[in-house]
Structures are given as structure tokens and as C-alpha cells.
Amino acid sequence: MPRAIWKGSISFGLVNIPVKLYSATKEKSVKFHLLCPYCKTPLRNKRFCPKCEKEISWEEVIKGYKLGDKYIPLEKEELDKIKLKTLKIIEVLEFVDAGQIDPLFVKKNYYLAPAEGGEKAFSLFREVLEITGKIAIGRVVLRGKEYVIAIRPYRKGLVLSVLYYKDEIVPIEQLEELKKLVVVKEQELALARALIEKMLGEFSLEKYKDRYREEVEKLVEKKLKGEKLEEEEKEEEQAKGDVIEQLKATLKALETKKVKKEA
């Protein structure tokens, strides 16, 4: 059973829904440790003060806010005096069409589940969002920062998506390379469309695995057993020429694979 990372309530108007917040995802990337090259012992990161020329313990460390060239120290007691409604309440501000939330806006996803006594209100809220095709937009404080959030129905529960603020998203217009884009011809589009149609499928996350992590785990197993490491397989050569030649070569390769499967 996962542990709730936050408890509070969803609030809009005079409606109050007790809820619990759970992590919806967990990272499973390869984790490497930095080792001493001589004795293979894991290295430690020190909290070192270059001015005092000494290591500082966690108990001594304080938080500071950078303002210009200065750091303003802030004590825990001072920060605790900040009282925002959204410290314990997910404040819903408006409801919008689901299509208005671009995937680029989403920073992280969490699950919402009803807290004791909030089952009926939670069910009604989830159901009305699903029927109307709307998403709730609001704000909440999580781990020391107030976020803009979006709430949408997901299966039997709700998903709370933490969104980036407008000034946290880099405008795509800043990319100079996009100014060099060209107009493509109709026959080139037809060729690209044909390739997409050949590669159509049904999306399922179960089909995809972290192959790099699997290969690293295999490598570790072989090293533990003292087995000889195999040579890398050669990658398929990329089609030469411009993009049109590459499209034609890819279509031809797909046709060849199809014929072999049917034989």
C-alpha cells in the first residue's frame, strides 16, 4: 500500500472534499555511484564552506534566499509563519476544457484519493468532470512551493498534475534553427504520409522497456560471474541521401519485412 505524501482537501465555492495525495510515478533509471579509482569506495559529498574552510553538518545548515549578490538567511521559524490557504487546501479557481492543457505544461503527476468521510463528494466531483469533459485548475503548496495544478478524472480516481508557470517554459520562438524551415512539396508529404500509415499501431506502455537499464544489469551480472563480455552488435546502416531517399528506403525495408513475415 503506497503512503500518502500530502493530506488536505479540494475546495471550490463552499464545497470541501477531504483527499490524500499519492505519487503516480517512480523513476527507474540507471543509478551510478562515484567511486574512488584506487579502493572503489563510494565518494561522499561534503557541505564545505570555502570562507570558513571547514565542513558544515546538516544540523548547522540554514536556508538562504539570494538577492542580487547577497544571501538573506531565513530561519525555519520565520518560514513557518507564512500562512497560505493552499498549504492544506487544493484551491480550485476555475474549470476549463481538457484540450486547453498542453502536455508541455505538465511537470509531474500525482494520484488523488478520498480521505475518510469524503468518498461521496469525491465520487461526485470525479463523475461531473468526466461527464462535462472539464479539468479543474487551481493551486496548492507542495514541498515548499505553491504550484498551479490541474485535476482530471483517471479511471476510478483523479490525477493532479503540477504545471509549470508561464515564465518556466522556454518560448520555442527562441530557437534560431526554426527560422530556416522550408516549404515541403505535396509529393513529399504523400511519401511521408505513406510511411506513417505503414507504421500505424496501438499504443501500449507494456510494449516498451528501458533497454539501457536492462543492458547495464546484464553487464553487472556478467562481471560478477567473471564472464567474457560480448562484442556489440552492429547497428543497421542509415539510408544515405536526402530525406526523400531515406523515406523511400524505409518504405522498401518495411515491405521486405512484411513479405518475410507472410512467407
Secondary structure as GFF3:
##gff-version 3
##sequence-region A 1 263
A	DSSP	beta_strand	6	12	.	.	.	ID=ss1
A	DSSP	beta_strand	15	23	.	.	.	ID=ss2
A	DSSP	beta_strand	48	49	.	.	.	ID=ss3
A	DSSP	beta_strand	54	55	.	.	.	ID=ss4
A	DSSP	beta_strand	63	67	.	.	.	ID=ss5
A	DSSP	beta_strand	70	74	.	.	.	ID=ss6
A	DSSP	alpha_helix	76	80	.	.	.	ID=ss7
A	DSSP	three_ten_helix	85	87	.	.	.	ID=ss8
A	DSSP	beta_strand	89	97	.	.	.	ID=ss9
A	DSSP	three_ten_helix	98	100	.	.	.	ID=ss10
A	DSSP	three_ten_helix	103	105	.	.	.	ID=ss11
A	DSSP	beta_strand	106	114	.	.	.	ID=ss12
A	DSSP	alpha_helix	119	132	.	.	.	ID=ss13
A	DSSP	beta_strand	134	142	.	.	.	ID=ss14
A	DSSP	beta_strand	145	154	.	.	.	ID=ss15
A	DSSP	beta_strand	157	163	.	.	.	ID=ss16
A	DSSP	three_ten_helix	166	168	.	.	.	ID=ss17
A	DSSP	three_ten_helix	172	174	.	.	.	ID=ss18
A	DSSP	three_ten_helix	176	180	.	.	.	ID=ss19
A	DSSP	alpha_helix	186	198	.	.	.	ID=ss20
A	DSSP	three_ten_helix	205	207	.	.	.	ID=ss21
A	DSSP	alpha_helix	211	225	.	.	.	ID=ss22
A	DSSP	alpha_helix	243	262	.	.	.	ID=ss23
###
